[in-house]
Amino acid sequence: MNFMSYVAEFSREWDEPNARDMRRMTSQPKAKGEMYILNDGMNMKAKIAAMERRLEELEMNQMQEVQAIS
């Protein structure tokens, strides 16, 4: 299991938005079963790319710490 799969499986934030997100969410949850209809203004590709860069950065920091301890 790679790190992105782990995050997707165990992250509750993706399935349970917090109160701040609920106020500004204008998508229609469960409009078609379990699908979400996103607004055109939401740039999900950019958000996912930024999250992926941040996760890679955290992985590199963790790897450097382990190598420094060895």
PyMOL Python script that loads the backbone (N, CA, C, O; Angstrom):
from pymol import cmd

cmd.read_pdbstr("""\
ATOM      1  N   MET A   1       0.865  -1.182   0.000  1.00  0.00           N
ATOM      2  CA  MET A   1       0.000   0.000   0.000  1.00  0.00           C
ATOM      3  C   MET A   1       0.906   1.238   0.000  1.00  0.00           C
ATOM      4  O   MET A   1       1.757   1.383   0.877  1.00  0.00           O
ATOM      5  N   ASN A   2       0.726   2.119  -0.972  1.00  0.00           N
ATOM      6  CA  ASN A   2       1.541   3.325  -0.997  1.00  0.00           C
ATOM      7  C   ASN A   2       0.934   4.397  -0.086  1.00  0.00           C
ATOM      8  O   ASN A   2      -0.179   4.238   0.414  1.00  0.00           O
ATOM      9  N   PHE A   3       1.655   5.458   0.116  1.00  0.00           N
ATOM     10  CA  PHE A   3       1.260   6.477   1.090  1.00  0.00           C
ATOM     11  C   PHE A   3      -0.043   7.164   0.704  1.00  0.00           C
ATOM     12  O   PHE A   3      -0.874   7.432   1.573  1.00  0.00           O
ATOM     13  N   MET A   4      -0.240   7.453  -0.572  1.00  0.00           N
ATOM     14  CA  MET A   4      -1.473   8.117  -0.999  1.00  0.00           C
ATOM     15  C   MET A   4      -2.689   7.215  -0.751  1.00  0.00           C
ATOM     16  O   MET A   4      -3.752   7.705  -0.371  1.00  0.00           O
ATOM     17  N   SER A   5      -2.540   5.913  -0.962  1.00  0.00           N
ATOM     18  CA  SER A   5      -3.642   4.991  -0.675  1.00  0.00           C
ATOM     19  C   SER A   5      -3.949   4.970   0.813  1.00  0.00           C
ATOM     20  O   SER A   5      -5.110   4.921   1.219  1.00  0.00           O
ATOM     21  N   TYR A   6      -2.899   5.008   1.621  1.00  0.00           N
ATOM     22  CA  TYR A   6      -3.078   5.042   3.078  1.00  0.00           C
ATOM     23  C   TYR A   6      -3.854   6.282   3.493  1.00  0.00           C
ATOM     24  O   TYR A   6      -4.789   6.194   4.288  1.00  0.00           O
ATOM     25  N   VAL A   7      -3.472   7.438   2.959  1.00  0.00           N
ATOM     26  CA  VAL A   7      -4.162   8.687   3.295  1.00  0.00           C
ATOM     27  C   VAL A   7      -5.617   8.623   2.860  1.00  0.00           C
ATOM     28  O   VAL A   7      -6.508   9.032   3.605  1.00  0.00           O
ATOM     29  N   ALA A   8      -5.861   8.120   1.673  1.00  0.00           N
ATOM     30  CA  ALA A   8      -7.238   8.037   1.174  1.00  0.00           C
ATOM     31  C   ALA A   8      -8.087   7.110   2.032  1.00  0.00           C
ATOM     32  O   ALA A   8      -9.268   7.375   2.259  1.00  0.00           O
ATOM     33  N   GLU A   9      -7.485   6.021   2.508  1.00  0.00           N
ATOM     34  CA  GLU A   9      -8.251   5.048   3.283  1.00  0.00           C
ATOM     35  C   GLU A   9      -8.544   5.531   4.698  1.00  0.00           C
ATOM     36  O   GLU A   9      -9.638   5.298   5.210  1.00  0.00           O
ATOM     37  N   PHE A  10      -7.596   6.194   5.332  1.00  0.00           N
ATOM     38  CA  PHE A  10      -7.735   6.517   6.743  1.00  0.00           C
ATOM     39  C   PHE A  10      -8.067   7.972   7.038  1.00  0.00           C
ATOM     40  O   PHE A  10      -8.223   8.333   8.204  1.00  0.00           O
ATOM     41  N   SER A  11      -8.179   8.798   6.044  1.00  0.00           N
ATOM     42  CA  SER A  11      -8.488  10.206   6.283  1.00  0.00           C
ATOM     43  C   SER A  11      -9.985  10.396   6.439  1.00  0.00           C
ATOM     44  O   SER A  11     -10.746  10.154   5.502  1.00  0.00           O
ATOM     45  N   ARG A  12     -10.401  10.817   7.592  1.00  0.00           N
ATOM     46  CA  ARG A  12     -11.828  11.046   7.840  1.00  0.00           C
ATOM     47  C   ARG A  12     -12.266  12.390   7.275  1.00  0.00           C
ATOM     48  O   ARG A  12     -13.453  12.594   7.023  1.00  0.00           O
ATOM     49  N   GLU A  13     -11.337  13.302   7.076  1.00  0.00           N
ATOM     50  CA  GLU A  13     -11.701  14.625   6.582  1.00  0.00           C
ATOM     51  C   GLU A  13     -12.306  14.554   5.183  1.00  0.00           C
ATOM     52  O   GLU A  13     -13.133  15.396   4.832  1.00  0.00           O
ATOM     53  N   TRP A  14     -11.920  13.593   4.398  1.00  0.00           N
ATOM     54  CA  TRP A  14     -12.446  13.495   3.042  1.00  0.00           C
ATOM     55  C   TRP A  14     -13.912  13.091   3.058  1.00  0.00           C
ATOM     56  O   TRP A  14     -14.683  13.515   2.198  1.00  0.00           O
ATOM     57  N   ASP A  15     -14.300  12.274   4.031  1.00  0.00           N
ATOM     58  CA  ASP A  15     -15.673  11.783   4.094  1.00  0.00           C
ATOM     59  C   ASP A  15     -16.565  12.616   4.995  1.00  0.00           C
ATOM     60  O   ASP A  15     -17.779  12.648   4.800  1.00  0.00           O
ATOM     61  N   GLU A  16     -15.985  13.292   5.982  1.00  0.00           N
ATOM     62  CA  GLU A  16     -16.761  14.045   6.954  1.00  0.00           C
ATOM     63  C   GLU A  16     -16.266  15.494   7.009  1.00  0.00           C
ATOM     64  O   GLU A  16     -15.405  15.812   7.829  1.00  0.00           O
ATOM     65  N   PRO A  17     -16.788  16.366   6.163  1.00  0.00           N
ATOM     66  CA  PRO A  17     -16.324  17.759   6.169  1.00  0.00           C
ATOM     67  C   PRO A  17     -16.636  18.435   7.497  1.00  0.00           C
ATOM     68  O   PRO A  17     -17.651  18.149   8.131  1.00  0.00           O
ATOM     69  N   ASN A  18     -15.746  19.340   7.908  1.00  0.00           N
ATOM     70  CA  ASN A  18     -15.977  20.037   9.175  1.00  0.00           C
ATOM     71  C   ASN A  18     -16.962  21.188   8.979  1.00  0.00           C
ATOM     72  O   ASN A  18     -17.378  21.472   7.856  1.00  0.00           O
ATOM     73  N   ALA A  19     -17.332  21.848  10.078  1.00  0.00           N
ATOM     74  CA  ALA A  19     -18.364  22.892  10.033  1.00  0.00           C
ATOM     75  C   ALA A  19     -17.962  24.053   9.127  1.00  0.00           C
ATOM     76  O   ALA A  19     -18.811  24.614   8.434  1.00  0.00           O
ATOM     77  N   ARG A  20     -16.689  24.418   9.121  1.00  0.00           N
ATOM     78  CA  ARG A  20     -16.222  25.524   8.279  1.00  0.00           C
ATOM     79  C   ARG A  20     -16.424  25.187   6.800  1.00  0.00           C
ATOM     80  O   ARG A  20     -16.857  26.037   6.021  1.00  0.00           O
ATOM     81  N   ASP A  21     -16.111  23.956   6.418  1.00  0.00           N
ATOM     82  CA  ASP A  21     -16.292  23.553   5.027  1.00  0.00           C
ATOM     83  C   ASP A  21     -17.763  23.459   4.654  1.00  0.00           C
ATOM     84  O   ASP A  21     -18.129  23.745   3.513  1.00  0.00           O
ATOM     85  N   MET A  22     -18.607  23.067   5.589  1.00  0.00           N
ATOM     86  CA  MET A  22     -20.034  22.938   5.297  1.00  0.00           C
ATOM     87  C   MET A  22     -20.665  24.288   4.965  1.00  0.00           C
ATOM     88  O   MET A  22     -21.572  24.358   4.136  1.00  0.00           O
ATOM     89  N   ARG A  23     -20.192  25.366   5.607  1.00  0.00           N
ATOM     90  CA  ARG A  23     -20.746  26.694   5.325  1.00  0.00           C
ATOM     91  C   ARG A  23     -20.461  27.133   3.902  1.00  0.00           C
ATOM     92  O   ARG A  23     -21.314  27.743   3.256  1.00  0.00           O
ATOM     93  N   ARG A  24     -19.277  26.832   3.410  1.00  0.00           N
ATOM     94  CA  ARG A  24     -18.927  27.321   2.080  1.00  0.00           C
ATOM     95  C   ARG A  24     -19.090  26.264   0.995  1.00  0.00           C
ATOM     96  O   ARG A  24     -18.833  26.545  -0.176  1.00  0.00           O
ATOM     97  N   MET A  25     -19.508  25.061   1.357  1.00  0.00           N
ATOM     98  CA  MET A  25     -19.708  24.012   0.365  1.00  0.00           C
ATOM     99  C   MET A  25     -20.985  24.295  -0.423  1.00  0.00           C
ATOM    100  O   MET A  25     -22.065  24.448   0.147  1.00  0.00           O
ATOM    101  N   THR A  26     -20.839  24.361  -1.718  1.00  0.00           N
ATOM    102  CA  THR A  26     -22.012  24.593  -2.554  1.00  0.00           C
ATOM    103  C   THR A  26     -22.259  23.418  -3.488  1.00  0.00           C
ATOM    104  O   THR A  26     -23.111  23.483  -4.374  1.00  0.00           O
ATOM    105  N   SER A  27     -21.494  22.331  -3.279  1.00  0.00           N
ATOM    106  CA  SER A  27     -21.768  21.134  -4.071  1.00  0.00           C
ATOM    107  C   SER A  27     -22.994  20.442  -3.498  1.00  0.00           C
ATOM    108  O   SER A  27     -23.482  20.800  -2.426  1.00  0.00           O
ATOM    109  N   GLN A  28     -23.474  19.467  -4.210  1.00  0.00           N
ATOM    110  CA  GLN A  28     -24.675  18.755  -3.786  1.00  0.00           C
ATOM    111  C   GLN A  28     -24.296  17.339  -3.380  1.00  0.00           C
ATOM    112  O   GLN A  28     -24.276  16.448  -4.230  1.00  0.00           O
ATOM    113  N   PRO A  29     -23.995  17.103  -2.102  1.00  0.00           N
ATOM    114  CA  PRO A  29     -23.635  15.748  -1.710  1.00  0.00           C
ATOM    115  C   PRO A  29     -24.801  14.791  -1.924  1.00  0.00           C
ATOM    116  O   PRO A  29     -25.962  15.127  -1.692  1.00  0.00           O
ATOM    117  N   LYS A  30     -24.464  13.622  -2.360  1.00  0.00           N
ATOM    118  CA  LYS A  30     -25.434  12.549  -2.586  1.00  0.00           C
ATOM    119  C   LYS A  30     -26.493  12.919  -3.629  1.00  0.00           C
ATOM    120  O   LYS A  30     -27.625  12.442  -3.561  1.00  0.00           O
ATOM    121  N   ALA A  31     -26.125  13.768  -4.591  1.00  0.00           N
ATOM    122  CA  ALA A  31     -27.059  14.121  -5.649  1.00  0.00           C
ATOM    123  C   ALA A  31     -27.389  12.893  -6.501  1.00  0.00           C
ATOM    124  O   ALA A  31     -28.526  12.724  -6.942  1.00  0.00           O
ATOM    125  N   LYS A  32     -26.399  12.049  -6.726  1.00  0.00           N
ATOM    126  CA  LYS A  32     -26.604  10.806  -7.477  1.00  0.00           C
ATOM    127  C   LYS A  32     -25.992   9.673  -6.663  1.00  0.00           C
ATOM    128  O   LYS A  32     -24.899   9.206  -6.982  1.00  0.00           O
ATOM    129  N   GLY A  33     -26.660   9.240  -5.649  1.00  0.00           N
ATOM    130  CA  GLY A  33     -26.120   8.174  -4.816  1.00  0.00           C
ATOM    131  C   GLY A  33     -24.953   8.683  -4.005  1.00  0.00           C
ATOM    132  O   GLY A  33     -25.131   9.535  -3.134  1.00  0.00           O
ATOM    133  N   GLU A  34     -23.771   8.183  -4.269  1.00  0.00           N
ATOM    134  CA  GLU A  34     -22.570   8.572  -3.527  1.00  0.00           C
ATOM    135  C   GLU A  34     -21.705   9.573  -4.286  1.00  0.00           C
ATOM    136  O   GLU A  34     -20.585   9.852  -3.858  1.00  0.00           O
ATOM    137  N   MET A  35     -22.188  10.119  -5.397  1.00  0.00           N
ATOM    138  CA  MET A  35     -21.393  11.048  -6.194  1.00  0.00           C
ATOM    139  C   MET A  35     -21.588  12.476  -5.719  1.00  0.00           C
ATOM    140  O   MET A  35     -22.635  12.817  -5.169  1.00  0.00           O
ATOM    141  N   TYR A  36     -20.581  13.308  -5.930  1.00  0.00           N
ATOM    142  CA  TYR A  36     -20.652  14.729  -5.624  1.00  0.00           C
ATOM    143  C   TYR A  36     -20.608  15.505  -6.928  1.00  0.00           C
ATOM    144  O   TYR A  36     -19.847  15.167  -7.835  1.00  0.00           O
ATOM    145  N   ILE A  37     -21.415  16.535  -7.018  1.00  0.00           N
ATOM    146  CA  ILE A  37     -21.373  17.433  -8.165  1.00  0.00           C
ATOM    147  C   ILE A  37     -20.605  18.663  -7.719  1.00  0.00           C
ATOM    148  O   ILE A  37     -21.056  19.391  -6.835  1.00  0.00           O
ATOM    149  N   LEU A  38     -19.447  18.901  -8.325  1.00  0.00           N
ATOM    150  CA  LEU A  38     -18.592  20.007  -7.919  1.00  0.00           C
ATOM    151  C   LEU A  38     -18.846  21.219  -8.799  1.00  0.00           C
ATOM    152  O   LEU A  38     -19.178  21.093  -9.977  1.00  0.00           O
ATOM    153  N   ASN A  39     -18.687  22.379  -8.214  1.00  0.00           N
ATOM    154  CA  ASN A  39     -18.813  23.618  -8.977  1.00  0.00           C
ATOM    155  C   ASN A  39     -17.627  23.764  -9.912  1.00  0.00           C
ATOM    156  O   ASN A  39     -16.561  23.202  -9.664  1.00  0.00           O
ATOM    157  N   ASP A  40     -17.808  24.511 -10.980  1.00  0.00           N
ATOM    158  CA  ASP A  40     -16.720  24.754 -11.918  1.00  0.00           C
ATOM    159  C   ASP A  40     -15.601  25.566 -11.278  1.00  0.00           C
ATOM    160  O   ASP A  40     -14.448  25.457 -11.695  1.00  0.00           O
ATOM    161  N   GLY A  41     -15.918  26.373 -10.279  1.00  0.00           N
ATOM    162  CA  GLY A  41     -14.923  27.221  -9.634  1.00  0.00           C
ATOM    163  C   GLY A  41     -13.934  26.460  -8.771  1.00  0.00           C
ATOM    164  O   GLY A  41     -12.885  26.999  -8.419  1.00  0.00           O
ATOM    165  N   MET A  42     -14.244  25.223  -8.422  1.00  0.00           N
ATOM    166  CA  MET A  42     -13.347  24.440  -7.577  1.00  0.00           C
ATOM    167  C   MET A  42     -12.259  23.828  -8.452  1.00  0.00           C
ATOM    168  O   MET A  42     -12.556  23.089  -9.391  1.00  0.00           O
ATOM    169  N   ASN A  43     -11.026  24.128  -8.151  1.00  0.00           N
ATOM    170  CA  ASN A  43      -9.914  23.583  -8.916  1.00  0.00           C
ATOM    171  C   ASN A  43      -9.345  22.394  -8.150  1.00  0.00           C
ATOM    172  O   ASN A  43      -8.342  22.522  -7.447  1.00  0.00           O
ATOM    173  N   MET A  44      -9.981  21.253  -8.286  1.00  0.00           N
ATOM    174  CA  MET A  44      -9.605  20.067  -7.522  1.00  0.00           C
ATOM    175  C   MET A  44      -8.238  19.533  -7.934  1.00  0.00           C
ATOM    176  O   MET A  44      -7.498  19.030  -7.089  1.00  0.00           O
ATOM    177  N   LYS A  45      -7.891  19.632  -9.203  1.00  0.00           N
ATOM    178  CA  LYS A  45      -6.585  19.135  -9.635  1.00  0.00           C
ATOM    179  C   LYS A  45      -5.467  19.899  -8.943  1.00  0.00           C
ATOM    180  O   LYS A  45      -4.475  19.301  -8.526  1.00  0.00           O
ATOM    181  N   ALA A  46      -5.615  21.209  -8.815  1.00  0.00           N
ATOM    182  CA  ALA A  46      -4.597  22.017  -8.147  1.00  0.00           C
ATOM    183  C   ALA A  46      -4.530  21.684  -6.664  1.00  0.00           C
ATOM    184  O   ALA A  46      -3.441  21.626  -6.093  1.00  0.00           O
ATOM    185  N   LYS A  47      -5.676  21.465  -6.034  1.00  0.00           N
ATOM    186  CA  LYS A  47      -5.692  21.114  -4.614  1.00  0.00           C
ATOM    187  C   LYS A  47      -5.036  19.762  -4.375  1.00  0.00           C
ATOM    188  O   LYS A  47      -4.272  19.603  -3.423  1.00  0.00           O
ATOM    189  N   ILE A  48      -5.326  18.797  -5.222  1.00  0.00           N
ATOM    190  CA  ILE A  48      -4.732  17.470  -5.071  1.00  0.00           C
ATOM    191  C   ILE A  48      -3.234  17.523  -5.335  1.00  0.00           C
ATOM    192  O   ILE A  48      -2.462  16.871  -4.632  1.00  0.00           O
ATOM    193  N   ALA A  49      -2.815  18.286  -6.333  1.00  0.00           N
ATOM    194  CA  ALA A  49      -1.387  18.419  -6.624  1.00  0.00           C
ATOM    195  C   ALA A  49      -0.654  19.070  -5.458  1.00  0.00           C
ATOM    196  O   ALA A  49       0.452  18.651  -5.115  1.00  0.00           O
ATOM    197  N   ALA A  50      -1.251  20.089  -4.845  1.00  0.00           N
ATOM    198  CA  ALA A  50      -0.628  20.740  -3.694  1.00  0.00           C
ATOM    199  C   ALA A  50      -0.543  19.778  -2.517  1.00  0.00           C
ATOM    200  O   ALA A  50       0.462  19.756  -1.806  1.00  0.00           O
ATOM    201  N   MET A  51      -1.584  18.988  -2.305  1.00  0.00           N
ATOM    202  CA  MET A  51      -1.569  18.016  -1.217  1.00  0.00           C
ATOM    203  C   MET A  51      -0.506  16.949  -1.470  1.00  0.00           C
ATOM    204  O   MET A  51       0.193  16.534  -0.545  1.00  0.00           O
ATOM    205  N   GLU A  52      -0.385  16.509  -2.709  1.00  0.00           N
ATOM    206  CA  GLU A  52       0.612  15.497  -3.041  1.00  0.00           C
ATOM    207  C   GLU A  52       2.028  16.025  -2.817  1.00  0.00           C
ATOM    208  O   GLU A  52       2.881  15.308  -2.293  1.00  0.00           O
ATOM    209  N   ARG A  53       2.284  17.288  -3.216  1.00  0.00           N
ATOM    210  CA  ARG A  53       3.604  17.884  -2.978  1.00  0.00           C
ATOM    211  C   ARG A  53       3.907  17.955  -1.485  1.00  0.00           C
ATOM    212  O   ARG A  53       5.024  17.663  -1.058  1.00  0.00           O
ATOM    213  N   ARG A  54       2.916  18.341  -0.699  1.00  0.00           N
ATOM    214  CA  ARG A  54       3.105  18.445   0.754  1.00  0.00           C
ATOM    215  C   ARG A  54       3.385  17.079   1.377  1.00  0.00           C
ATOM    216  O   ARG A  54       4.250  16.959   2.245  1.00  0.00           O
ATOM    217  N   LEU A  55       2.659  16.048   0.939  1.00  0.00           N
ATOM    218  CA  LEU A  55       2.894  14.702   1.456  1.00  0.00           C
ATOM    219  C   LEU A  55       4.283  14.200   1.084  1.00  0.00           C
ATOM    220  O   LEU A  55       4.959  13.574   1.901  1.00  0.00           O
ATOM    221  N   GLU A  56       4.709  14.470  -0.142  1.00  0.00           N
ATOM    222  CA  GLU A  56       6.052  14.071  -0.557  1.00  0.00           C
ATOM    223  C   GLU A  56       7.103  14.789   0.276  1.00  0.00           C
ATOM    224  O   GLU A  56       8.114  14.192   0.648  1.00  0.00           O
ATOM    225  N   GLU A  57       6.875  16.065   0.571  1.00  0.00           N
ATOM    226  CA  GLU A  57       7.795  16.827   1.408  1.00  0.00           C
ATOM    227  C   GLU A  57       7.875  16.219   2.812  1.00  0.00           C
ATOM    228  O   GLU A  57       8.962  16.087   3.375  1.00  0.00           O
ATOM    229  N   LEU A  58       6.738  15.856   3.365  1.00  0.00           N
ATOM    230  CA  LEU A  58       6.721  15.235   4.691  1.00  0.00           C
ATOM    231  C   LEU A  58       7.415  13.878   4.677  1.00  0.00           C
ATOM    232  O   LEU A  58       8.131  13.536   5.619  1.00  0.00           O
ATOM    233  N   GLU A  59       7.209  13.103   3.614  1.00  0.00           N
ATOM    234  CA  GLU A  59       7.885  11.814   3.496  1.00  0.00           C
ATOM    235  C   GLU A  59       9.396  12.003   3.436  1.00  0.00           C
ATOM    236  O   GLU A  59      10.136  11.251   4.071  1.00  0.00           O
ATOM    237  N   MET A  60       9.862  12.991   2.687  1.00  0.00           N
ATOM    238  CA  MET A  60      11.298  13.244   2.585  1.00  0.00           C
ATOM    239  C   MET A  60      11.872  13.669   3.929  1.00  0.00           C
ATOM    240  O   MET A  60      12.962  13.231   4.296  1.00  0.00           O
ATOM    241  N   ASN A  61      11.165  14.509   4.666  1.00  0.00           N
ATOM    242  CA  ASN A  61      11.633  14.925   5.987  1.00  0.00           C
ATOM    243  C   ASN A  61      11.734  13.724   6.914  1.00  0.00           C
ATOM    244  O   ASN A  61      12.694  13.607   7.675  1.00  0.00           O
ATOM    245  N   GLN A  62      10.765  12.844   6.856  1.00  0.00           N
ATOM    246  CA  GLN A  62      10.777  11.658   7.702  1.00  0.00           C
ATOM    247  C   GLN A  62      11.935  10.742   7.308  1.00  0.00           C
ATOM    248  O   GLN A  62      12.601  10.182   8.178  1.00  0.00           O
ATOM    249  N   MET A  63      12.179  10.585   6.016  1.00  0.00           N
ATOM    250  CA  MET A  63      13.271   9.736   5.556  1.00  0.00           C
ATOM    251  C   MET A  63      14.608  10.306   5.997  1.00  0.00           C
ATOM    252  O   MET A  63      15.493   9.542   6.382  1.00  0.00           O
ATOM    253  N   GLN A  64      14.787  11.606   5.955  1.00  0.00           N
ATOM    254  CA  GLN A  64      16.037  12.218   6.374  1.00  0.00           C
ATOM    255  C   GLN A  64      16.259  12.030   7.867  1.00  0.00           C
ATOM    256  O   GLN A  64      17.390  11.796   8.293  1.00  0.00           O
ATOM    257  N   GLU A  65      15.199  12.129   8.674  1.00  0.00           N
ATOM    258  CA  GLU A  65      15.327  11.929  10.108  1.00  0.00           C
ATOM    259  C   GLU A  65      15.770  10.504  10.411  1.00  0.00           C
ATOM    260  O   GLU A  65      16.621  10.293  11.275  1.00  0.00           O
ATOM    261  N   VAL A  66      15.206   9.528   9.716  1.00  0.00           N
ATOM    262  CA  VAL A  66      15.566   8.134   9.946  1.00  0.00           C
ATOM    263  C   VAL A  66      17.017   7.904   9.564  1.00  0.00           C
ATOM    264  O   VAL A  66      17.738   7.215  10.285  1.00  0.00           O
ATOM    265  N   GLN A  67      17.459   8.459   8.456  1.00  0.00           N
ATOM    266  CA  GLN A  67      18.838   8.290   8.032  1.00  0.00           C
ATOM    267  C   GLN A  67      19.798   8.959   9.008  1.00  0.00           C
ATOM    268  O   GLN A  67      20.899   8.455   9.230  1.00  0.00           O
ATOM    269  N   ALA A  68      19.400  10.083   9.593  1.00  0.00           N
ATOM    270  CA  ALA A  68      20.265  10.781  10.535  1.00  0.00           C
ATOM    271  C   ALA A  68      20.431   9.975  11.819  1.00  0.00           C
ATOM    272  O   ALA A  68      21.491  10.019  12.442  1.00  0.00           O
ATOM    273  N   ILE A  69      19.396   9.240  12.220  1.00  0.00           N
ATOM    274  CA  ILE A  69      19.454   8.443  13.447  1.00  0.00           C
ATOM    275  C   ILE A  69      20.340   7.225  13.244  1.00  0.00           C
ATOM    276  O   ILE A  69      21.073   6.830  14.151  1.00  0.00           O
ATOM    277  N   SER A  70      20.278   6.636  12.070  1.00  0.00           N
ATOM    278  CA  SER A  70      21.054   5.413  11.804  1.00  0.00           C
ATOM    279  C   SER A  70      22.468   5.728  11.948  1.00  0.00           C
ATOM    280  O   SER A  70      23.316   4.853  11.771  1.00  0.00           O
TER     281      SER A  70
END
""", "prot")
cmd.dss("prot")
cmd.show_as("cartoon", "prot")
cmd.util.cbc("prot")
cmd.orient("prot")
